[in-house]
């Protein structure tokens, strides 16, 4: 005799009962669908965050095809934009790079 059958026979009432006599009755299907949707949302959000982080790293990294002079000009422009150097120093260094 199998253990599950012995438990059903020993239990008072008309059988399993906790899931509508073995089926998904009542509102049980709503909870199952909600859990599936929750996990789809969690996996989708994780994929979106990973993709977004990878894309932002690509934008911040310098162009690998750029020459040394182009990189130097880009770095100089970034320093000027951040306010690390003034207009006179920027113009002077840019003139030297040309």
Buried (B, 14 or more C-beta within 10 A) or exposed (E): EEEEEEEBEEEEEEEBEEEEEEEEEEEEEEEEEEEEEEEEEEEEEEEEEEEEEEEEEEEEEEEEEEEEEEEBBEEBEEBBEEEEBEEEEBEEBBEEEE
